[in-house]
């Protein structure tokens, strides 16, 4: 049981974010320091963990409510931090540096506590957990993700039909434009009735922010939302970069397998993102809860943890230099599907 408490480390991100908003000054970026400075350094120094849970342990962990509540509590933490951020940013005299730092800080929380946790809960079968997922997507103005991710991305992943699968030699910036735009349009095609509902909820959210914090609060909320969903899209970029499902002679794509996602076994990143980095098993069986996701030997491995890879992707020549040879080695090792 003591090993389960390691997931409490995930709350260092909102704690750093809240302190950044409260303290201001050089501390304004808060969670950015944890995610993109401290974590990459620690993951370079600490060994990765490749262990899987035995079958008996999987069952008990799957049923444990401890792991569920770790997710649920992100909702009040996220909304409370956003409200405090908007209050501070609209009532305190801040420099341009402080404001930018806080927007990025809270935006990262929207991407991690919000969209990432919503991603996990959105795959659950209970109505309550699906509503929580939608509520967590709201501050990022990304409620359409609930539709497109489950019904579109998981069906078309690692094929040209999926806007959230990055192509080889595609920059992250080109991917942002394609994925953000086409994923939104795909959601309208998949469920226009639900999309109308989601758009009305998002407009109501922005209207409430404007009423409570003025026009400056609206622009701050929009800036944090954009930063948040771009964090998600950067993760999407590195998760499937260059990987493609093969086609049979009849033109059908092979089933989604653990070989169609990049993984990272660096444990701190796994904890901080609620095991998102064991992405192959998630796509192989999307209903499997995060605490029992498995590592597969055949899954392609990233050179380091997700945060460092996200930073690397922002410099396309370096990203291509590191990742393209890995894509080539991995792709050429596969035999055509039967």
C-alpha positions as CSV (number, residue, x, y, z in Angstrom):
1,X,0.0,0.0,0.0
2,X,2.8,2.4,0.8
3,X,3.8,2.3,-2.9
4,X,0.4,3.7,-3.8
5,X,1.1,6.9,-2.0
6,X,3.8,7.9,-4.6
7,X,0.9,9.2,-6.7
8,X,0.5,12.0,-4.2
9,X,3.6,13.4,-5.9
10,X,1.2,14.5,-8.7
11,X,-0.1,17.2,-6.4
12,X,3.3,19.0,-6.3
13,X,2.3,20.5,-9.6
14,X,-0.8,22.3,-8.4
15,X,0.9,23.2,-5.2
16,X,3.7,24.9,-7.1
17,X,1.2,26.5,-9.3
18,X,-0.8,27.9,-6.4
19,X,2.3,29.2,-4.7
20,X,3.5,30.8,-8.0
21,X,0.2,32.7,-8.2
22,X,0.3,33.7,-4.5
23,X,4.0,34.7,-4.4
24,X,4.3,36.3,-7.8
25,X,7.6,37.8,-8.9
26,X,10.2,35.2,-10.1
27,X,7.9,32.5,-8.7
28,X,5.1,33.4,-11.0
29,X,5.6,30.4,-13.4
30,X,5.3,28.0,-10.5
31,X,4.3,24.7,-12.0
32,X,6.5,25.4,-15.1
33,X,9.5,25.1,-12.9
34,X,8.4,21.7,-11.7
35,X,7.3,20.2,-15.0
36,X,10.0,21.6,-17.3
37,X,13.1,22.2,-15.1
38,X,13.0,20.0,-12.0
39,X,11.4,16.9,-13.6
40,X,13.6,16.6,-16.7
41,X,16.7,16.9,-14.6
42,X,15.5,14.2,-12.1
43,X,14.5,11.9,-14.9
44,X,17.9,12.1,-16.4
45,X,19.5,11.1,-13.1
46,X,17.0,8.5,-11.9
47,X,16.5,5.1,-13.4
48,X,13.3,4.2,-15.3
49,X,10.9,1.6,-13.8
50,X,9.9,-1.3,-16.2
51,X,7.9,-3.3,-13.6
52,X,4.3,-4.5,-14.2
53,X,1.9,-5.5,-11.5
54,X,1.1,-9.2,-11.1
55,X,-2.5,-10.3,-11.8
56,X,-3.6,-10.5,-8.2
57,X,-2.3,-7.0,-7.5
58,X,-3.9,-5.6,-10.6
59,X,-7.3,-6.7,-9.4
60,X,-7.0,-5.0,-6.0
61,X,-5.5,-1.8,-7.4
62,X,-8.3,-1.6,-10.0
63,X,-10.9,-1.8,-7.2
64,X,-9.2,0.7,-4.9
65,X,-11.0,4.0,-4.5
66,X,-7.8,5.7,-3.5
67,X,-6.8,6.0,-7.1
68,X,-10.2,7.4,-8.1
69,X,-10.2,10.1,-5.5
70,X,-6.8,11.2,-6.5
71,X,-8.4,12.1,-9.9
72,X,-11.6,13.5,-8.5
73,X,-9.9,16.0,-6.2
74,X,-8.3,17.7,-9.2
75,X,-11.6,19.3,-10.0
76,X,-11.8,21.6,-6.9
77,X,-8.1,22.2,-6.9
78,X,-8.1,23.3,-10.5
79,X,-11.1,25.6,-10.3
80,X,-9.9,27.0,-7.0
81,X,-6.5,27.8,-8.5
82,X,-8.0,29.4,-11.6
83,X,-10.3,31.6,-9.5
84,X,-7.5,32.7,-7.3
85,X,-5.3,33.4,-10.3
86,X,-8.0,35.6,-11.9
87,X,-8.5,37.4,-8.6
88,X,-4.8,38.1,-8.1
89,X,-4.2,39.1,-11.7
90,X,-7.1,41.5,-11.8
91,X,-6.6,43.1,-8.4
92,X,-2.8,43.3,-8.0
93,X,-0.3,45.4,-9.9
94,X,1.7,42.9,-11.9
95,X,4.5,43.3,-14.3
96,X,4.3,41.9,-17.8
97,X,6.6,39.1,-16.7
98,X,4.5,38.2,-13.8
99,X,1.3,38.1,-15.8
100,X,2.9,36.0,-18.5
101,X,4.4,33.6,-15.9
102,X,1.0,33.2,-14.2
103,X,-0.9,32.6,-17.5
104,X,1.6,29.8,-18.5
105,X,1.6,28.5,-14.9
106,X,-2.2,28.1,-14.8
107,X,-2.3,27.0,-18.4
108,X,-0.1,24.1,-17.6
109,X,-2.4,23.2,-14.7
110,X,-5.4,23.3,-17.1
111,X,-3.5,21.0,-19.4
112,X,-2.4,18.5,-16.7
113,X,-5.0,18.6,-13.9
114,X,-7.7,19.5,-16.4
115,X,-7.4,17.9,-19.8
116,X,-5.1,15.0,-18.8
117,X,-7.2,13.9,-15.9
118,X,-10.3,14.4,-18.0
119,X,-8.7,12.1,-20.6
120,X,-8.6,9.3,-17.9
121,X,-12.1,9.9,-16.6
122,X,-13.6,10.3,-20.0
123,X,-12.9,6.6,-20.6
124,X,-14.8,5.5,-17.5
125,X,-18.3,4.1,-17.9
126,X,-20.1,5.9,-15.0
127,X,-22.1,9.0,-15.8
128,X,-20.7,10.8,-12.8
129,X,-17.1,10.3,-13.9
130,X,-17.9,11.4,-17.5
131,X,-19.5,14.6,-16.2
132,X,-16.3,15.2,-14.1
133,X,-14.3,14.7,-17.3
134,X,-16.4,17.3,-19.1
135,X,-16.1,19.8,-16.2
136,X,-12.3,19.4,-16.2
137,X,-12.2,20.1,-20.0
138,X,-14.2,23.3,-19.6
139,X,-11.4,25.7,-18.4
140,X,-9.3,24.7,-21.4
141,X,-12.3,25.3,-23.7
142,X,-11.7,21.8,-25.0
143,X,-14.9,20.0,-24.3
144,X,-15.0,18.7,-27.8
145,X,-12.1,16.5,-26.8
146,X,-14.6,14.3,-24.9
147,X,-16.2,13.4,-28.3
148,X,-13.3,13.3,-30.7
149,X,-10.8,11.6,-28.5
150,X,-13.0,8.6,-27.6
151,X,-14.8,8.2,-30.9
152,X,-12.3,9.5,-33.4
153,X,-8.7,9.3,-32.1
154,X,-9.0,5.8,-30.6
155,X,-10.5,4.6,-33.8
156,X,-8.2,6.2,-36.3
157,X,-4.9,6.5,-34.3
158,X,-1.7,5.9,-36.3
159,X,-3.5,6.4,-39.6
160,X,-3.7,9.4,-42.0
161,X,-7.3,9.8,-40.9
162,X,-6.4,10.8,-37.4
163,X,-5.5,14.6,-36.9
164,X,-4.0,13.8,-33.5
165,X,-1.3,11.5,-35.0
166,X,1.8,13.4,-36.0
167,X,3.5,12.6,-39.2
168,X,7.2,12.0,-39.6
169,X,9.0,15.3,-40.4
170,X,6.0,17.3,-39.3
171,X,6.9,20.1,-36.9
172,X,5.0,20.4,-33.6
173,X,3.9,23.9,-34.8
174,X,2.3,22.5,-38.0
175,X,0.8,19.7,-35.9
176,X,-0.8,22.2,-33.5
177,X,-2.6,23.9,-36.3
178,X,-3.8,20.6,-37.9
179,X,-4.8,18.8,-34.8
180,X,-6.6,21.7,-33.1
181,X,-8.6,22.6,-36.2
182,X,-9.4,19.2,-37.5
183,X,-10.1,17.6,-34.1
184,X,-12.7,20.4,-33.5
185,X,-14.3,19.9,-36.9
186,X,-14.4,16.1,-36.4
187,X,-16.2,16.5,-33.1
188,X,-18.9,18.4,-34.9
189,X,-19.3,15.6,-37.4
190,X,-19.4,12.9,-34.7
191,X,-22.0,14.5,-32.4
192,X,-23.3,17.9,-33.5
193,X,-26.1,17.9,-30.8
194,X,-23.6,17.4,-28.0
195,X,-21.3,20.0,-29.5
196,X,-24.0,22.6,-29.4
197,X,-24.4,21.9,-25.7
198,X,-20.7,22.1,-25.1
199,X,-20.3,25.4,-27.0
200,X,-23.1,26.9,-24.9
201,X,-21.4,25.8,-21.7
202,X,-18.1,27.2,-22.7
203,X,-19.7,30.6,-23.7
204,X,-21.5,30.6,-20.3
205,X,-18.1,29.9,-18.5
206,X,-16.5,32.8,-20.3
207,X,-19.4,35.1,-19.6
208,X,-19.2,34.2,-15.9
209,X,-15.4,34.9,-15.9
210,X,-16.1,38.3,-17.6
211,X,-18.9,39.2,-15.1
212,X,-16.7,38.3,-12.1
213,X,-13.3,39.6,-13.2
214,X,-13.9,42.0,-16.1
215,X,-12.6,42.0,-19.6
216,X,-9.0,41.6,-18.4
217,X,-10.1,38.4,-16.6
218,X,-11.6,37.1,-19.8
219,X,-8.3,37.6,-21.8
220,X,-6.3,36.0,-19.0
221,X,-8.7,33.0,-18.9
222,X,-8.4,32.7,-22.7
223,X,-4.6,32.9,-22.6
224,X,-4.4,30.2,-19.9
225,X,-6.9,28.0,-21.9
226,X,-4.8,28.2,-25.1
227,X,-1.6,27.4,-23.3
228,X,-3.4,24.5,-21.6
229,X,-4.7,22.8,-24.8
230,X,-1.4,23.4,-26.6
231,X,0.3,21.4,-23.8
232,X,-2.2,18.6,-24.6
233,X,-1.4,18.8,-28.3
234,X,2.3,18.7,-27.7
235,X,1.8,15.5,-25.7
236,X,-0.3,14.2,-28.6
237,X,2.6,15.1,-30.9
238,X,5.2,13.0,-29.1
239,X,2.9,10.1,-28.3
240,X,2.5,8.8,-31.9
241,X,5.2,10.7,-33.9
242,X,5.9,8.9,-37.1
243,X,4.1,5.7,-36.2
244,X,1.6,4.2,-38.7
245,X,-0.6,1.2,-38.6
246,X,0.0,-1.1,-41.5
247,X,-2.5,-1.9,-44.2
248,X,-3.4,-5.3,-45.5
249,X,-3.6,-6.1,-49.2
250,X,-7.3,-5.4,-49.0
251,X,-6.6,-1.9,-47.7
252,X,-7.8,-2.4,-44.1
253,X,-5.7,-1.2,-41.2
254,X,-4.3,-3.6,-38.7
255,X,-5.9,-3.5,-35.2
256,X,-4.5,-0.9,-32.7
257,X,-1.6,-2.7,-30.9
258,X,0.9,-1.7,-28.2
259,X,3.4,-1.0,-31.0
260,X,1.5,2.2,-32.1
261,X,2.4,4.6,-29.3
262,X,5.7,5.9,-27.9
263,X,6.2,5.2,-24.2
264,X,8.4,6.4,-21.4
265,X,9.1,4.4,-18.3
266,X,10.5,7.3,-16.3
267,X,8.6,7.0,-13.1
268,X,8.3,10.6,-11.9
269,X,6.7,11.6,-15.2
270,X,4.5,8.6,-15.0
271,X,3.2,9.7,-11.6
272,X,2.8,13.3,-12.5
273,X,0.7,12.5,-15.5
274,X,-1.2,9.6,-13.9
275,X,0.6,7.0,-16.1
276,X,-0.2,8.7,-19.4
277,X,3.3,7.8,-20.5
278,X,2.3,4.1,-20.6
279,X,0.3,5.1,-23.6
280,X,0.5,1.8,-25.6
281,X,-1.5,-0.1,-23.1
282,X,-4.0,2.7,-22.9
283,X,-4.7,2.4,-26.6
284,X,-4.6,-1.3,-26.5
285,X,-7.3,-1.4,-23.9
286,X,-8.7,2.1,-23.2
287,X,-10.9,1.0,-20.3
288,X,-7.9,-0.2,-18.2
289,X,-7.4,2.2,-15.3
290,X,-4.2,4.3,-15.1
291,X,-2.9,2.5,-11.9
292,X,-2.6,-0.9,-13.7
293,X,-1.4,0.1,-17.1
294,X,1.3,-2.2,-18.4
295,X,4.7,-2.0,-20.1
296,X,5.1,-4.0,-23.3
297,X,8.6,-4.9,-24.5
298,X,7.6,-4.4,-28.1
299,X,6.4,-0.8,-27.5
300,X,8.7,1.9,-28.9
301,X,10.4,3.9,-26.2
302,X,11.1,7.6,-26.1
303,X,14.7,8.7,-25.3
304,X,13.6,10.4,-22.1
305,X,10.5,11.4,-20.2
306,X,7.5,13.3,-21.6
307,X,8.5,16.7,-20.2
308,X,12.0,16.6,-21.7
309,X,10.6,15.3,-25.0
310,X,8.0,18.1,-25.1
311,X,10.8,20.6,-24.8
312,X,12.8,18.8,-27.4
313,X,9.9,18.9,-29.9
314,X,9.9,22.7,-29.7
315,X,13.2,22.7,-31.6
316,X,12.2,20.7,-34.7
317,X,15.8,20.1,-36.1
318,X,16.9,18.5,-32.8
319,X,13.6,16.5,-32.5
320,X,14.0,15.1,-36.0
321,X,17.7,14.3,-35.4
322,X,16.8,12.3,-32.2
323,X,13.5,10.7,-33.3
324,X,13.7,10.0,-37.0
325,X,16.4,7.4,-36.6
326,X,14.3,5.7,-33.9
327,X,11.3,5.8,-36.2
328,X,13.4,4.2,-39.0
329,X,14.8,1.5,-36.8
330,X,11.4,0.7,-35.4
331,X,9.5,0.8,-38.7
332,X,11.9,-1.4,-40.6
333,X,11.9,-4.0,-37.8
334,X,8.2,-4.7,-38.5
335,X,6.9,-7.3,-41.0
336,X,3.9,-6.6,-43.1
337,X,0.5,-7.6,-41.6
338,X,-1.1,-10.8,-42.8
